[in-house]
Amino acid sequence: MTIFTKIINHEIAANRVYEDDFTLAFHDIDPQAPIHILVIPKKEIADLQSCDGETVSYLLNAVQLVAKKMKLDEAGYRVVINNGRDAGQEVEHLHFHILGGTKLGHIHHQDRTKSAT
């Protein structure tokens, strides 16, 4: 059972912003932007590769609804999915990050496989 399952089951408190029968959205406890919301399926799905297209579509619709509710839809927002350990996925429960509330900078990938000389 992941921390997200415990949040879904009300075993751990979360600042919820949206919920329906299949989806839950809540504020991230370690925000990387002024607004940082996580959107998760209530069904345990480990990662994006384990998810069917219909569920992905439903989750993206929830992302749009949450962005509008948080008034991010006009100025813009970023959606991030970390898929797997090498991508930085820390919780093995599919989740979408919504980041906004400020002008976001560009993300630059750094190749960490090269050794410093």
Backbone as JSON Lines, residues from 0, in Angstrom:
{"i":0,"aa":"M","n":[0.85,-1.18,0.0],"ca":[0.0,0.0,0.0],"c":[0.9,1.24,0.0]}
{"i":1,"aa":"T","n":[0.64,2.17,-0.93],"ca":[1.44,3.38,-1.02],"c":[0.86,4.49,-0.15]}
{"i":2,"aa":"I","n":[1.63,5.54,0.02],"ca":[1.15,6.7,0.76],"c":[-0.09,7.29,0.09]}
{"i":3,"aa":"F","n":[-0.16,7.21,-1.24],"ca":[-1.33,7.74,-1.95],"c":[-2.57,6.93,-1.63]}
{"i":4,"aa":"T","n":[-2.44,5.62,-1.5],"ca":[-3.58,4.79,-1.12],"c":[-4.06,5.18,0.27]}
{"i":5,"aa":"K","n":[-3.13,5.47,1.15],"ca":[-3.51,5.9,2.5],"c":[-4.23,7.26,2.46]}
{"i":6,"aa":"I","n":[-3.82,8.13,1.57],"ca":[-4.52,9.41,1.4],"c":[-5.92,9.17,0.84]}
{"i":7,"aa":"I","n":[-6.03,8.32,-0.16],"ca":[-7.34,7.99,-0.74],"c":[-8.28,7.46,0.34]}
{"i":8,"aa":"N","n":[-7.75,6.61,1.22],"ca":[-8.55,5.98,2.28],"c":[-8.72,6.85,3.52]}
{"i":9,"aa":"H","n":[-8.27,8.1,3.46],"ca":[-8.37,9.04,4.59],"c":[-7.56,8.6,5.81]}
{"i":10,"aa":"E","n":[-6.56,7.77,5.61],"ca":[-5.67,7.36,6.7],"c":[-4.6,8.42,6.93]}
{"i":11,"aa":"I","n":[-4.3,9.19,5.91],"ca":[-3.37,10.31,5.98],"c":[-4.1,11.53,5.44]}
{"i":12,"aa":"A","n":[-3.98,12.64,6.14],"ca":[-4.65,13.87,5.71],"c":[-3.96,14.46,4.48]}
{"i":13,"aa":"A","n":[-4.76,15.11,3.66],"ca":[-4.24,15.81,2.49],"c":[-5.16,17.0,2.22]}
{"i":14,"aa":"N","n":[-4.59,18.04,1.65],"ca":[-5.36,19.22,1.27],"c":[-5.96,18.96,-0.11]}
{"i":15,"aa":"R","n":[-7.15,18.39,-0.1],"ca":[-7.81,17.96,-1.34],"c":[-8.42,19.15,-2.08]}
{"i":16,"aa":"V","n":[-8.28,19.14,-3.4],"ca":[-8.87,20.21,-4.2],"c":[-9.9,19.69,-5.2]}
{"i":17,"aa":"Y","n":[-9.89,18.39,-5.46],"ca":[-10.85,17.8,-6.41],"c":[-10.95,16.32,-6.12]}
{"i":18,"aa":"E","n":[-12.17,15.8,-6.25],"ca":[-12.36,14.37,-6.07],"c":[-13.62,13.93,-6.79]}
{"i":19,"aa":"D","n":[-13.53,12.78,-7.43],"ca":[-14.7,12.14,-7.99],"c":[-14.57,10.64,-7.71]}
{"i":20,"aa":"D","n":[-15.38,9.82,-8.33],"ca":[-15.35,8.39,-8.04],"c":[-14.03,7.7,-8.42]}
{"i":21,"aa":"F","n":[-13.3,8.29,-9.37],"ca":[-12.1,7.62,-9.91],"c":[-10.8,8.37,-9.66]}
{"i":22,"aa":"T","n":[-10.89,9.65,-9.27],"ca":[-9.72,10.52,-9.24],"c":[-9.68,11.34,-7.96]}
{"i":23,"aa":"L","n":[-8.47,11.64,-7.52],"ca":[-8.26,12.53,-6.39],"c":[-7.15,13.5,-6.74]}
{"i":24,"aa":"A","n":[-7.33,14.77,-6.37],"ca":[-6.29,15.79,-6.56],"c":[-6.08,16.5,-5.24]}
{"i":25,"aa":"F","n":[-4.8,16.72,-4.91],"ca":[-4.46,17.35,-3.64],"c":[-3.13,18.08,-3.77]}
{"i":26,"aa":"H","n":[-2.9,19.02,-2.86],"ca":[-1.66,19.79,-2.86],"c":[-0.47,18.91,-2.49]}
{"i":27,"aa":"D","n":[0.63,19.07,-3.21],"ca":[1.88,18.36,-2.9],"c":[2.44,18.9,-1.59]}
{"i":28,"aa":"I","n":[2.97,18.03,-0.74],"ca":[3.51,18.48,0.55],"c":[4.9,19.12,0.41]}
{"i":29,"aa":"D","n":[5.53,18.96,-0.76],"ca":[6.83,19.57,-1.02],"c":[6.74,20.33,-2.35]}
{"i":30,"aa":"P","n":[6.0,21.44,-2.37],"ca":[5.71,22.12,-3.64],"c":[6.96,22.65,-4.34]}
{"i":31,"aa":"Q","n":[6.97,22.48,-5.66],"ca":[8.05,22.96,-6.51],"c":[7.65,24.22,-7.26]}
{"i":32,"aa":"A","n":[6.45,24.72,-6.99],"ca":[5.92,25.95,-7.59],"c":[4.87,26.48,-6.61]}
{"i":33,"aa":"P","n":[4.46,27.75,-6.77],"ca":[3.44,28.29,-5.87],"c":[2.17,27.42,-5.82]}
{"i":34,"aa":"I","n":[1.8,26.84,-6.95],"ca":[0.7,25.87,-6.98],"c":[1.29,24.56,-7.49]}
{"i":35,"aa":"H","n":[1.17,23.52,-6.69],"ca":[1.68,22.2,-7.06],"c":[0.67,21.18,-6.56]}
{"i":36,"aa":"I","n":[-0.1,20.65,-7.5],"ca":[-1.17,19.7,-7.21],"c":[-0.81,18.35,-7.81]}
{"i":37,"aa":"L","n":[-1.14,17.28,-7.1],"ca":[-1.0,15.93,-7.63],"c":[-2.37,15.4,-7.99]}
{"i":38,"aa":"V","n":[-2.49,14.79,-9.15],"ca":[-3.73,14.14,-9.6],"c":[-3.43,12.66,-9.71]}
{"i":39,"aa":"I","n":[-4.22,11.85,-8.99],"ca":[-3.96,10.41,-8.96],"c":[-5.24,9.63,-9.24]}
{"i":40,"aa":"P","n":[-5.09,8.42,-9.78],"ca":[-6.26,7.55,-9.86],"c":[-6.51,6.94,-8.49]}
{"i":41,"aa":"K","n":[-7.76,6.71,-8.15],"ca":[-8.07,6.05,-6.88],"c":[-7.73,4.56,-6.94]}
{"i":42,"aa":"K","n":[-7.71,4.02,-8.12],"ca":[-7.3,2.63,-8.33],"c":[-5.77,2.6,-8.31]}
{"i":43,"aa":"E","n":[-5.19,1.6,-7.66],"ca":[-3.73,1.49,-7.62],"c":[-3.2,1.1,-8.99]}
{"i":44,"aa":"I","n":[-2.46,2.01,-9.59],"ca":[-1.78,1.79,-10.87],"c":[-0.35,2.24,-10.65]}
{"i":45,"aa":"A","n":[0.61,1.37,-10.86],"ca":[2.0,1.66,-10.51],"c":[2.59,2.83,-11.29]}
{"i":46,"aa":"D","n":[2.36,2.85,-12.6],"ca":[3.01,3.87,-13.42],"c":[2.26,4.01,-14.75]}
{"i":47,"aa":"L","n":[2.74,4.92,-15.58],"ca":[2.07,5.19,-16.86],"c":[2.07,3.97,-17.77]}
{"i":48,"aa":"Q","n":[3.13,3.18,-17.76],"ca":[3.21,2.0,-18.61],"c":[2.17,0.95,-18.23]}
{"i":49,"aa":"S","n":[1.69,0.99,-17.01],"ca":[0.7,0.02,-16.52],"c":[-0.73,0.52,-16.69]}
{"i":50,"aa":"C","n":[-0.9,1.65,-17.34],"ca":[-2.21,2.3,-17.41],"c":[-2.8,2.2,-18.81]}
{"i":51,"aa":"D","n":[-4.09,1.97,-18.88],"ca":[-4.76,1.93,-20.18],"c":[-5.11,3.34,-20.65]}
{"i":52,"aa":"G","n":[-5.34,3.46,-21.93],"ca":[-5.61,4.76,-22.54],"c":[-6.85,5.46,-22.01]}
{"i":53,"aa":"E","n":[-7.89,4.71,-21.7],"ca":[-9.11,5.3,-21.18],"c":[-8.85,5.97,-19.83]}
{"i":54,"aa":"T","n":[-8.07,5.32,-18.98],"ca":[-7.76,5.89,-17.68],"c":[-6.88,7.12,-17.82]}
{"i":55,"aa":"V","n":[-5.9,7.07,-18.72],"ca":[-5.04,8.23,-18.96],"c":[-5.9,9.41,-19.42]}
{"i":56,"aa":"S","n":[-6.82,9.15,-20.32],"ca":[-7.71,10.2,-20.81],"c":[-8.53,10.8,-19.67]}
{"i":57,"aa":"Y","n":[-9.07,9.95,-18.8],"ca":[-9.87,10.41,-17.67],"c":[-9.02,11.26,-16.73]}
{"i":58,"aa":"L","n":[-7.78,10.82,-16.47],"ca":[-6.9,11.57,-15.59],"c":[-6.52,12.92,-16.18]}
{"i":59,"aa":"L","n":[-6.27,12.96,-17.48],"ca":[-5.95,14.24,-18.13],"c":[-7.15,15.18,-18.1]}
{"i":60,"aa":"N","n":[-8.34,14.64,-18.2],"ca":[-9.53,15.48,-18.07],"c":[-9.59,16.07,-16.66]}
{"i":61,"aa":"A","n":[-9.26,15.27,-15.64],"ca":[-9.22,15.76,-14.26],"c":[-8.16,16.85,-14.12]}
{"i":62,"aa":"V","n":[-7.02,16.68,-14.78],"ca":[-5.97,17.71,-14.76],"c":[-6.55,19.03,-15.28]}
{"i":63,"aa":"Q","n":[-7.28,18.98,-16.39],"ca":[-7.89,20.19,-16.94],"c":[-8.87,20.82,-15.96]}
{"i":64,"aa":"L","n":[-9.7,20.0,-15.34],"ca":[-10.68,20.52,-14.37],"c":[-9.99,21.18,-13.18]}
{"i":65,"aa":"V","n":[-8.95,20.55,-12.67],"ca":[-8.22,21.09,-11.53],"c":[-7.52,22.4,-11.93]}
{"i":66,"aa":"A","n":[-6.9,22.42,-13.09],"ca":[-6.22,23.64,-13.56],"c":[-7.21,24.79,-13.65]}
{"i":67,"aa":"K","n":[-8.39,24.52,-14.16],"ca":[-9.41,25.56,-14.25],"c":[-9.85,26.0,-12.85]}
{"i":68,"aa":"K","n":[-10.08,25.05,-11.97],"ca":[-10.5,25.36,-10.6],"c":[-9.45,26.21,-9.88]}
{"i":69,"aa":"M","n":[-8.17,25.95,-10.13],"ca":[-7.08,26.69,-9.5],"c":[-6.73,27.96,-10.27]}
{"i":70,"aa":"K","n":[-7.5,28.25,-11.33],"ca":[-7.33,29.44,-12.16],"c":[-5.97,29.47,-12.87]}
{"i":71,"aa":"L","n":[-5.52,28.3,-13.29],"ca":[-4.27,28.17,-14.03],"c":[-4.5,28.07,-15.53]}
{"i":72,"aa":"D","n":[-5.75,27.89,-15.94],"ca":[-6.05,27.58,-17.34],"c":[-5.71,28.71,-18.3]}
{"i":73,"aa":"E","n":[-5.75,29.96,-17.86],"ca":[-5.47,31.06,-18.78],"c":[-3.99,31.39,-18.85]}
{"i":74,"aa":"A","n":[-3.31,31.49,-17.72],"ca":[-1.89,31.86,-17.71],"c":[-0.99,30.7,-18.1]}
{"i":75,"aa":"G","n":[-1.44,29.48,-17.81],"ca":[-0.67,28.3,-18.18],"c":[-0.17,27.53,-16.98]}
{"i":76,"aa":"Y","n":[0.17,26.3,-17.25],"ca":[0.65,25.39,-16.21],"c":[1.44,24.27,-16.86]}
{"i":77,"aa":"R","n":[2.21,23.58,-16.04],"ca":[3.01,22.46,-16.53],"c":[2.43,21.18,-15.94]}
{"i":78,"aa":"V","n":[2.41,20.11,-16.74],"ca":[1.99,18.79,-16.28],"c":[3.2,17.87,-16.42]}
{"i":79,"aa":"V","n":[3.54,17.18,-15.33],"ca":[4.71,16.31,-15.32],"c":[4.29,14.93,-14.84]}
{"i":80,"aa":"I","n":[4.78,13.91,-15.54],"ca":[4.61,12.52,-15.11],"c":[6.01,11.92,-15.05]}
{"i":81,"aa":"N","n":[6.43,11.52,-13.88],"ca":[7.69,10.79,-13.74],"c":[7.33,9.32,-13.8]}
{"i":82,"aa":"N","n":[7.87,8.63,-14.79],"ca":[7.5,7.23,-15.0],"c":[8.7,6.33,-14.73]}
{"i":83,"aa":"G","n":[8.72,5.74,-13.56],"ca":[9.79,4.82,-13.19],"c":[10.88,5.48,-12.37]}
{"i":84,"aa":"R","n":[11.66,4.65,-11.72],"ca":[12.71,5.09,-10.79],"c":[13.72,6.01,-11.47]}
{"i":85,"aa":"D","n":[14.19,5.66,-12.67],"ca":[15.19,6.48,-13.35],"c":[14.66,7.86,-13.74]}
{"i":86,"aa":"A","n":[13.35,8.0,-13.82],"ca":[12.74,9.29,-14.15],"c":[12.43,10.11,-12.91]}
{"i":87,"aa":"G","n":[12.67,9.53,-11.74],"ca":[12.42,10.27,-10.51],"c":[11.09,9.96,-9.85]}
{"i":88,"aa":"Q","n":[10.4,8.91,-10.29],"ca":[9.14,8.53,-9.66],"c":[9.45,7.96,-8.28]}
{"i":89,"aa":"E","n":[8.97,8.64,-7.25],"ca":[9.27,8.24,-5.88],"c":[8.18,7.37,-5.26]}
{"i":90,"aa":"V","n":[6.95,7.52,-5.72],"ca":[5.82,6.74,-5.21],"c":[5.32,5.86,-6.36]}
{"i":91,"aa":"E","n":[5.25,4.56,-6.14],"ca":[4.79,3.64,-7.19],"c":[3.27,3.63,-7.26]}
{"i":92,"aa":"H","n":[2.74,4.78,-7.59],"ca":[1.31,4.98,-7.84],"c":[1.26,6.12,-8.84]}
{"i":93,"aa":"L","n":[0.71,5.86,-10.0],"ca":[0.67,6.86,-11.07],"c":[0.17,8.2,-10.53]}
{"i":94,"aa":"H","n":[0.88,9.27,-10.87],"ca":[0.44,10.6,-10.47],"c":[0.92,11.64,-11.47]}
{"i":95,"aa":"F","n":[0.08,12.63,-11.66],"ca":[0.36,13.75,-12.54],"c":[0.63,14.97,-11.65]}
{"i":96,"aa":"H","n":[1.72,15.66,-11.89],"ca":[2.01,16.9,-11.18],"c":[1.46,18.06,-12.01]}
{"i":97,"aa":"I","n":[0.72,18.96,-11.39],"ca":[0.3,20.22,-12.02],"c":[1.09,21.31,-11.31]}
{"i":98,"aa":"L","n":[1.88,22.05,-12.08],"ca":[2.7,23.12,-11.52],"c":[2.31,24.44,-12.16]}
{"i":99,"aa":"G","n":[2.14,25.47,-11.35],"ca":[1.78,26.77,-11.89],"c":[1.78,27.83,-10.82]}
{"i":100,"aa":"G","n":[1.15,28.95,-11.16],"ca":[1.07,30.06,-10.23],"c":[2.19,31.06,-10.38]}
{"i":101,"aa":"T","n":[3.1,30.81,-11.32],"ca":[4.21,31.7,-11.62],"c":[4.73,31.35,-13.0]}
{"i":102,"aa":"K","n":[5.56,32.21,-13.56],"ca":[6.21,31.87,-14.83],"c":[7.26,30.82,-14.53]}
{"i":103,"aa":"L","n":[7.13,29.68,-15.14],"ca":[8.03,28.56,-14.9],"c":[9.2,28.61,-15.88]}
{"i":104,"aa":"G","n":[10.38,28.34,-15.38],"ca":[11.56,28.31,-16.23],"c":[11.61,27.04,-17.05]}
{"i":105,"aa":"H","n":[12.57,26.97,-17.93],"ca":[12.77,25.79,-18.76],"c":[13.46,24.71,-17.94]}
{"i":106,"aa":"I","n":[13.12,23.48,-18.21],"ca":[13.78,22.35,-17.58],"c":[14.9,21.9,-18.5]}
{"i":107,"aa":"H","n":[16.09,21.83,-17.97],"ca":[17.24,21.38,-18.75],"c":[17.73,20.06,-18.19]}
{"i":108,"aa":"H","n":[17.81,19.08,-19.05],"ca":[18.31,17.76,-18.65],"c":[19.83,17.8,-18.59]}
{"i":109,"aa":"Q","n":[20.38,17.32,-17.51],"ca":[21.83,17.23,-17.39],"c":[22.21,15.75,-17.45]}
{"i":110,"aa":"D","n":[23.16,15.43,-18.27],"ca":[23.62,14.06,-18.39],"c":[24.52,13.75,-17.2]}
{"i":111,"aa":"R","n":[24.0,12.97,-16.28],"ca":[24.73,12.66,-15.05],"c":[25.56,11.39,-15.21]}
{"i":112,"aa":"T","n":[25.54,10.81,-16.4],"ca":[26.33,9.6,-16.6],"c":[27.78,9.91,-16.92]}
{"i":113,"aa":"K","n":[28.07,11.16,-17.33],"ca":[29.43,11.55,-17.64],"c":[30.15,11.86,-16.34]}
{"i":114,"aa":"S","n":[31.34,11.36,-16.23],"ca":[32.1,11.63,-15.0],"c":[32.82,12.97,-15.15]}
{"i":115,"aa":"A","n":[32.92,13.68,-14.03],"ca":[33.61,14.97,-14.01],"c":[35.12,14.73,-14.14]}
{"i":116,"aa":"T","n":[35.76,15.53,-14.96],"ca":[37.21,15.39,-15.1],"c":[37.89,16.67,-14.77]}
